[in-house]
């Protein structure tokens, strides 16, 4: 009874609802588990919503996998041993996928940072080159100086 009161008072479905677009946008690996004889959740609407959304995406981009336990009532996947094992397996699969996605994301972010740092270093190098070159703009290139020096010796010789 306490759980029921707490959920009714503190749990607003409209605030806690996750839509397919939110899951996709935030890259949240999701497994939706429905029961065929659910008296509370409108399973047909949930299935249609995710089927429609996933149908617009290729297999790799789909935001959620929907599983339907046939002949099961609301919450029965927590009480029946075979359904519970399957549910726990799905949860562990999502957790494993999340860890892999997180590790890949960390690697991508590290590479982006290294690329950014390298670009900054190259930019600083070119800024230094640009600072040095204008100061030497009045100086003649080495070969031209050498030619002038040779011409001066010719004029000095009898």
GROMACS elastic network, one bead per residue, 0.5 to 0.9 nm:
[ bonds ]
;  ai    aj funct       b0    kb
    1     4     6  0.51246   500
    1     5     6  0.63435   500
    1     6     6  0.86648   500
    2     5     6  0.51812   500
    2     6     6  0.60979   500
    2     7     6  0.85707   500
    3     6     6  0.50592   500
    3     7     6  0.60454   500
    3     8     6  0.84789   500
    4     7     6  0.52704   500
    4     8     6  0.61301   500
    4     9     6  0.85873   500
    5     8     6  0.51404   500
    5     9     6  0.60396   500
    5    10     6  0.83261   500
    6     9     6  0.52582   500
    6    10     6  0.57157   500
    6    11     6  0.74811   500
    7    10     6  0.53120   500
    7    12     6  0.81306   500
    8    11     6  0.58264   500
    8    12     6  0.76410   500
    9    12     6  0.79016   500
   11    14     6  0.89127   500
   11    15     6  0.81585   500
   11    16     6  0.76296   500
   12    15     6  0.54797   500
   12    16     6  0.63492   500
   12    17     6  0.86500   500
   13    16     6  0.50876   500
   13    17     6  0.57591   500
   14    17     6  0.55334   500
   15    18     6  0.86226   500
   18    21     6  0.82597   500
   18    22     6  0.62432   500
   18    23     6  0.68532   500
   19    22     6  0.52793   500
   19    23     6  0.64764   500
   19    24     6  0.88067   500
   19    49     6  0.88435   500
   19    50     6  0.87717   500
   20    23     6  0.51484   500
   20    24     6  0.61781   500
   20    25     6  0.84879   500
   20    49     6  0.79788   500
   20    50     6  0.66331   500
   20    53     6  0.67840   500
   20    54     6  0.83432   500
   20    63     6  0.63267   500
   20    64     6  0.75501   500
   21    24     6  0.51674   500
   21    25     6  0.58851   500
   21    26     6  0.84404   500
   21    53     6  0.82025   500
   21    63     6  0.79680   500
   22    25     6  0.51268   500
   22    26     6  0.60020   500
   22    27     6  0.82286   500
   22    28     6  0.82704   500
   22    63     6  0.89626   500
   23    26     6  0.53997   500
   23    27     6  0.58269   500
   23    28     6  0.50383   500
   23    29     6  0.74161   500
   23    30     6  0.75337   500
   23    63     6  0.59827   500
   23    64     6  0.77774   500
   24    28     6  0.65166   500
   24    29     6  0.84049   500
   24    61     6  0.78495   500
   24    62     6  0.75611   500
   24    63     6  0.50602   500
   24    64     6  0.83970   500
   25    28     6  0.79910   500
   25    63     6  0.88603   500
   27    63     6  0.76390   500
   27   101     6  0.88891   500
   28    63     6  0.74272   500
   28    64     6  0.85209   500
   28    98     6  0.78968   500
   29    63     6  0.68042   500
   29    64     6  0.66585   500
   29    65     6  0.87873   500
   29    94     6  0.62947   500
   29    95     6  0.84256   500
   29    97     6  0.72409   500
   29    98     6  0.64605   500
   29   101     6  0.88827   500
   30    63     6  0.67473   500
   30    65     6  0.64934   500
   30    66     6  0.86439   500
   30    94     6  0.68353   500
   31    63     6  0.89678   500
   31    64     6  0.55694   500
   31    66     6  0.60314   500
   31    67     6  0.74409   500
   31    90     6  0.71852   500
   31    91     6  0.76003   500
   31    94     6  0.71728   500
   32    64     6  0.67549   500
   32    65     6  0.60513   500
   32    67     6  0.60847   500
   32    68     6  0.84155   500
   33    65     6  0.84954   500
   33    66     6  0.60286   500
   33    68     6  0.59955   500
   33    69     6  0.74642   500
   33    77     6  0.86878   500
   33    87     6  0.79409   500
   34    37     6  0.89631   500
   34    38     6  0.76582   500
   34    41     6  0.81126   500
   34    43     6  0.64182   500
   34    46     6  0.86274   500
   34    47     6  0.85511   500
   34    66     6  0.74363   500
   34    67     6  0.60875   500
   34    69     6  0.62023   500
   34    70     6  0.87726   500
   34    72     6  0.87683   500
   34    74     6  0.79537   500
   34    75     6  0.87769   500
   35    38     6  0.53988   500
   35    41     6  0.86356   500
   35    43     6  0.74191   500
   35    67     6  0.83763   500
   35    68     6  0.54510   500
   35    70     6  0.62302   500
   35    71     6  0.72398   500
   35    72     6  0.51643   500
   35    73     6  0.56551   500
   35    74     6  0.60082   500
   35    75     6  0.76548   500
   35    76     6  0.77035   500
   35    77     6  0.80509   500
   36    43     6  0.72418   500
   36    68     6  0.63489   500
   36    69     6  0.59529   500
   36    71     6  0.56497   500
   36    72     6  0.56904   500
   36    73     6  0.66512   500
   36    74     6  0.83112   500
   37    43     6  0.87152   500
   37    69     6  0.88389   500
   37    70     6  0.75683   500
   37    71     6  0.60562   500
   37    72     6  0.55651   500
   37    74     6  0.69192   500
   38    41     6  0.59080   500
   38    42     6  0.75153   500
   38    43     6  0.71945   500
   38    72     6  0.72497   500
   38    75     6  0.81431   500
   39    42     6  0.78594   500
   39    73     6  0.71369   500
   39    74     6  0.64033   500
   40    43     6  0.86997   500
   40    74     6  0.69076   500
   41    44     6  0.87894   500
   41    45     6  0.88137   500
   41    46     6  0.82164   500
   41    74     6  0.76786   500
   42    45     6  0.55602   500
   42    46     6  0.64329   500
   42    47     6  0.87764   500
   43    46     6  0.50763   500
   43    47     6  0.59811   500
   43    48     6  0.84212   500
   43    68     6  0.87165   500
   44    47     6  0.51346   500
   44    48     6  0.60099   500
   44    49     6  0.84934   500
   45    48     6  0.51038   500
   45    49     6  0.60192   500
   45    50     6  0.86963   500
   46    49     6  0.51329   500
   46    50     6  0.63292   500
   46    51     6  0.84192   500
   46    66     6  0.89217   500
   47    50     6  0.54535   500
   47    51     6  0.58480   500
   47    52     6  0.83226   500
   47    66     6  0.70575   500
   47    68     6  0.89103   500
   48    51     6  0.50706   500
   48    52     6  0.58278   500
   48    53     6  0.84152   500
   49    52     6  0.53481   500
   49    53     6  0.62461   500
   49    54     6  0.85816   500
   50    53     6  0.50227   500
   50    54     6  0.57728   500
   50    55     6  0.81192   500
   50    63     6  0.82515   500
   50    64     6  0.72520   500
   50    65     6  0.83106   500
   50    66     6  0.75652   500
   51    54     6  0.51710   500
   51    55     6  0.57600   500
   51    56     6  0.87462   500
   51    66     6  0.82988   500
   52    55     6  0.51158   500
   52    56     6  0.68111   500
   53    56     6  0.55800   500
   53    57     6  0.72110   500
   53    62     6  0.80351   500
   53    63     6  0.82532   500
   54    57     6  0.52648   500
   54    58     6  0.75981   500
   54    59     6  0.79680   500
   54    61     6  0.79670   500
   54    62     6  0.50870   500
   54    63     6  0.66674   500
   54    64     6  0.75804   500
   54    65     6  0.88059   500
   55    58     6  0.74492   500
   55    59     6  0.86772   500
   55    62     6  0.80752   500
   56    62     6  0.85389   500
   57    60     6  0.78981   500
   57    61     6  0.57321   500
   57    62     6  0.58042   500
   57    63     6  0.86623   500
   58    61     6  0.54424   500
   58    62     6  0.64729   500
   59    62     6  0.55845   500
   60    63     6  0.86850   500
   62    65     6  0.76560   500
   68    72     6  0.88760   500
   69    72     6  0.58669   500
   69    73     6  0.86638   500
   69    77     6  0.79596   500
   69    83     6  0.78162   500
   70    73     6  0.86975   500
   72    75     6  0.81436   500
   72    76     6  0.59211   500
   72    77     6  0.75772   500
   73    76     6  0.53942   500
   73    77     6  0.83042   500
   74    77     6  0.79971   500
   75    78     6  0.58549   500
   75    79     6  0.74024   500
   76    79     6  0.52090   500
   76    80     6  0.60786   500
   76    83     6  0.75792   500
   76    84     6  0.82721   500
   77    80     6  0.58078   500
   77    81     6  0.78534   500
   77    82     6  0.80817   500
   77    84     6  0.50079   500
   77    85     6  0.85105   500
   77    86     6  0.82981   500
   77    87     6  0.67114   500
   78    81     6  0.77096   500
   78    83     6  0.71291   500
   78    84     6  0.51762   500
   78    85     6  0.89163   500
   78    87     6  0.79945   500
   79    82     6  0.89997   500
   79    83     6  0.77886   500
   79    84     6  0.66796   500
   80    83     6  0.55080   500
   80    84     6  0.59345   500
   80    85     6  0.86673   500
   81    84     6  0.50523   500
   81    85     6  0.61910   500
   81    86     6  0.86954   500
   82    85     6  0.52667   500
   82    86     6  0.63754   500
   82    87     6  0.86523   500
   83    86     6  0.51062   500
   83    87     6  0.60268   500
   83    88     6  0.85672   500
   84    88     6  0.60402   500
   84    89     6  0.84506   500
   85    88     6  0.51683   500
   85    89     6  0.61093   500
   85    90     6  0.86750   500
   86    89     6  0.50258   500
   86    90     6  0.62862   500
   86    91     6  0.87250   500
   87    90     6  0.51063   500
   87    91     6  0.62559   500
   87    92     6  0.86530   500
   88    91     6  0.50015   500
   88    92     6  0.60969   500
   88    93     6  0.84870   500
   89    92     6  0.51383   500
   89    93     6  0.61220   500
   89    94     6  0.87000   500
   90    94     6  0.62636   500
   90    95     6  0.86491   500
   91    94     6  0.51239   500
   91    95     6  0.62006   500
   91    96     6  0.86286   500
   92    96     6  0.61028   500
   92    97     6  0.85307   500
   93    96     6  0.51112   500
   93    97     6  0.61372   500
   93    98     6  0.85223   500
   94    97     6  0.50131   500
   94    98     6  0.60078   500
   94    99     6  0.86055   500
   95    99     6  0.62173   500
   95   100     6  0.86708   500
   96    99     6  0.51443   500
   96   100     6  0.63047   500
   96   101     6  0.86350   500
   97   100     6  0.50905   500
   97   101     6  0.60871   500
   97   102     6  0.84566   500
   98   101     6  0.50407   500
   98   102     6  0.59395   500
   98   103     6  0.84876   500
   99   103     6  0.60579   500
   99   104     6  0.85026   500
  100   103     6  0.51001   500
  100   104     6  0.60796   500
  100   105     6  0.84253   500
  101   104     6  0.50693   500
  101   105     6  0.59526   500
  101   106     6  0.85250   500
  102   106     6  0.60947   500
  102   107     6  0.85899   500
  103   106     6  0.50681   500
  103   107     6  0.62319   500
  103   108     6  0.86515   500
  104   107     6  0.50574   500
  104   108     6  0.61562   500
  104   109     6  0.85731   500
  105   108     6  0.50633   500
  105   109     6  0.60937   500
  105   110     6  0.85542   500
  106   109     6  0.51004   500
  106   110     6  0.61179   500
  106   111     6  0.86427   500
  107   110     6  0.50799   500
  107   111     6  0.62107   500
  107   112     6  0.85881   500
  108   111     6  0.51303   500
  108   112     6  0.61276   500
  108   113     6  0.86189   500
  109   112     6  0.50093   500
  109   113     6  0.61542   500
  109   114     6  0.86278   500
  110   113     6  0.50990   500
  110   114     6  0.62017   500
  110   115     6  0.85768   500
  111   114     6  0.50485   500
  111   115     6  0.60481   500
  111   116     6  0.84754   500
  112   115     6  0.50260   500
  112   116     6  0.60414   500
  112   117     6  0.85529   500
  113   117     6  0.60478   500
  113   118     6  0.84654   500
  114   117     6  0.50411   500
  114   118     6  0.60353   500
  114   119     6  0.85152   500
  115   118     6  0.50533   500
  115   119     6  0.61095   500
  115   120     6  0.85952   500
  116   119     6  0.50567   500
  116   120     6  0.62035   500
  116   121     6  0.86760   500
  117   120     6  0.50483   500
  117   121     6  0.62195   500
  117   122     6  0.86707   500
  118   121     6  0.50352   500
  118   122     6  0.61648   500
  118   123     6  0.84415   500
  119   122     6  0.51032   500
  119   123     6  0.59626   500
  119   124     6  0.85198   500
  120   124     6  0.60826   500
  120   125     6  0.85486   500
  121   124     6  0.50827   500
  121   125     6  0.61722   500
  121   126     6  0.87024   500
  122   126     6  0.62422   500
  122   127     6  0.85495   500
  123   126     6  0.51830   500
  123   127     6  0.61070   500
  123   128     6  0.86564   500
  124   128     6  0.62323   500
  124   129     6  0.86687   500
  125   128     6  0.51712   500
  125   129     6  0.63057   500
  125   130     6  0.86627   500
  126   130     6  0.60112   500
  126   131     6  0.84511   500
  127   130     6  0.50603   500
  127   131     6  0.61374   500
  127   132     6  0.87253   500
  128   132     6  0.62300   500
  128   133     6  0.86620   500
  129   132     6  0.51744   500
  129   133     6  0.60490   500
  129   134     6  0.89713   500
  130   133     6  0.54258   500
  130   134     6  0.68444   500
  131   134     6  0.63065   500
  131   135     6  0.73100   500
  132   135     6  0.55814   500
  132   136     6  0.68322   500
  133   136     6  0.52953   500
  133   137     6  0.62497   500
  134   138     6  0.81152   500
  135   138     6  0.73177   500
  135   139     6  0.84136   500
  136   139     6  0.52195   500
  136   140     6  0.82660   500
  137   140     6  0.77522   500
  139   142     6  0.87917   500
  140   143     6  0.82036   500
  140   144     6  0.62758   500
  140   145     6  0.62602   500
  141   144     6  0.54803   500
  141   145     6  0.64781   500
  141   146     6  0.88910   500
  142   145     6  0.51254   500
  142   146     6  0.62394   500
  142   147     6  0.87804   500
  143   147     6  0.62390   500
  143   148     6  0.86715   500
  144   147     6  0.51138   500
  144   148     6  0.62770   500
  144   149     6  0.86581   500
  145   148     6  0.51533   500
  145   149     6  0.62426   500
  145   150     6  0.87540   500
  146   149     6  0.50815   500
  146   150     6  0.62994   500
  146   151     6  0.86849   500
  147   150     6  0.50809   500
  147   151     6  0.61308   500
  147   152     6  0.85700   500
  148   151     6  0.50694   500
  148   152     6  0.61749   500
  148   153     6  0.88166   500
  149   152     6  0.51035   500
  149   153     6  0.64991   500
  149   154     6  0.89005   500
  150   153     6  0.51999   500
  150   154     6  0.64331   500
  150   155     6  0.88763   500
  151   154     6  0.51440   500
  151   155     6  0.64373   500
  151   156     6  0.87944   500
  152   155     6  0.52742   500
  152   156     6  0.63768   500
  152   157     6  0.89731   500
  153   156     6  0.50489   500
  153   157     6  0.63698   500
  154   157     6  0.53981   500
  154   158     6  0.83087   500
  155   158     6  0.76613   500
